[in-house]
Amino acid sequence: MKLSRRGFLASTGAAVAMRAAPQIASKTGGRRVLTLVYDKGLGMMRAVERVVR
């Protein structure tokens, strides 16, 4: 798999956000919603998790 600089930054950012999400959700007490989106930069699907109050 060939990663561009943009793809590398996107995947690294997603990994960091995934590690921080449980800590943020436990502090706010919100509900977590997981959505699959197509990332054109990576050329594949990726999971996006967000906290909903």
Secondary structure, 3 states (H helix, E strand, C coil): CCCCHHHHHHHHHHHHHHHHHHHHHHHHCCEEEEEEEEECCCCEEEEEEEEEC
